[in-house]
Amino acid sequence: MFVCVVQLFSWFCMMDSLALLERATAAMQHAIAPYSSFRVGAALQTAEGKIYTGHNIESSSYSLTICAERVALFKALSEGERTFEAMAIVASSGEFCPPCGACRQVLMDFAPRLVIYLSNQHGEIKTFRLAELLPEAFSSDTLSKMTSKPL
């Protein structure tokens, strides 16, 4: 019986990841990447099952470019969402595309228990917990443990 429950749970997780990856792929089609041609799409699922998508938006001043992951997160946050379950990320390169360091930090601040699904051009899926991608993360806990010391 336990094996059946685990298999059923795995099947539901796989279906969720495929649906999220499809939404991320659709979002990637809208990416604005005139300089790098590197298009990325992300789909973020809330605890209630609502999905917010995002794509990268490049600026000629590269440091002002925003990644797909942060677009999806900021859209959700701006709509009042605060609890997140999973995110799927795809890239036009067809290779696995994990979030950059800046995205990992922002995601850690707002969704520390996030599950992340990555897919490549062969349909393979990698699954990570955000904490695996950003071990020993700087967080609000870090700030609360700090004490102010005069110089």
N, C-alpha and C positions, 0 to 999 in steps of 0.2 A: 504494500500500500504506500509506504513512504517513498519508494522509488517512483511510483506513478505520480505522486504529488510533485516531486522534484522535476520529473520530466515535463509535466504539465506547466509548472512554473517557468521552466526553461523555454518552452514553446511560446508562452505568452510574452516573455522578455524578448525573444527573437522577433516576434510579430511587432512589438512596440519599436524595437530598434529599426526594423525594416521600414515601418511607417515614418519614423523620424528621419531616416536616411533619404527617403523619397522626398520629404518636405525640404530637407537641406539641399538636395540636388535641384529641386525646382527654384529655390532661392538663389542658388549659385548662378542660374541663367540670367539673373538681373544684376550681377556684380558689375561694378564700375571700376575697371582695371585697365585704363588706356595706356599706362606706362609699363607695367610688368606683364600684362596679359595673364596674370595668375589670379584666377577667379575662385572664390571660396564661398560656400554656403553653409549656414548653420540653422538648426532647428532646436529650440529649447522647449521642453515640456514641463509644465507646472505640476504641482502635487495634485491638482484637480483635473489634469489631463489636457489643459489648454496648451496650444502650441504657438510659439512666437518664432518667426524666422528672421534671418538677417543675412546680408551678403557684404563682402568687403567693398569699401568705397575709398578709392585712391585720390590723393591730392598731389599736385606737382611738387609740393613740399612734403616729401615722403613721411616725415615725422608726424604730419597731421592726418595721415591715412588712418582709417579705423577698420578693424577686423570684423569679420562676419559674426564671431562669437559675441563681441561686445555690442554690436548692433542689436542682435536678438535679445541679449540680456537687458540692455537699456530700454528697448521697446517694452519689454515685460515689466520692468521696474516702473516705467513712466505710466503704466496702466494700473499700478497698484499691486502687482504680483510680488510676493515675497518668499514663496516656497517653491523650490524647483527639484525635479526628479532626475532628468536626463537631458543630454544634448547630443545631437548627431552633427558631424562635420565632414564635408566632402570638398575636394579641390579639383580644379580643371586639369591638374597634372596627372590625375588618375592614380596617384600614390596616396598612402596614408598621410593625413595632414593634422598632426596634433596641434593644440592651441599654442600660440607663442607665449613667452613669459609674461607679458603684460596682461594677456587674456587670462592666463592661469591665476594671476594674482587677483584680478577683479572678480573672476568666478569664485575664488576661494573666499573673498569677502562676502559674497551674497549667496553662494550655493555650495558650501563646503562638503556636502555629502553627494554631490553630483556624480552621476554615472555618465561617462562619455563614450560614444560609439564613433568609430572611424571606419571608413570603407575605402577600398581601392578599386581600380578598374577591373579587377578579376572577381568582384563581388565578395571578397573576403572582408570580414568584420573583425576589428579589434575592439575590445571593451576594457575600459579603465575606470577606476575611481579617481576623482580629481586629486585626492591626497596621494595617490601613486605618482601622479605627474608633477606634483609640487610637494615633495616631502619636506618636513621641517618648515612649513610655510609661516611667513609673517602674517599675523592676523590680529583681530581685536583682542584675543586672549593675550597676545604678546604685549600689546599696548597696556592692557590692564595690569600686567605684572611689572611693568616698568615703574621705577620710582624716580622722581625728580631730585637730582643732586646738584647743589650749587657748585660752580667751578672754583 
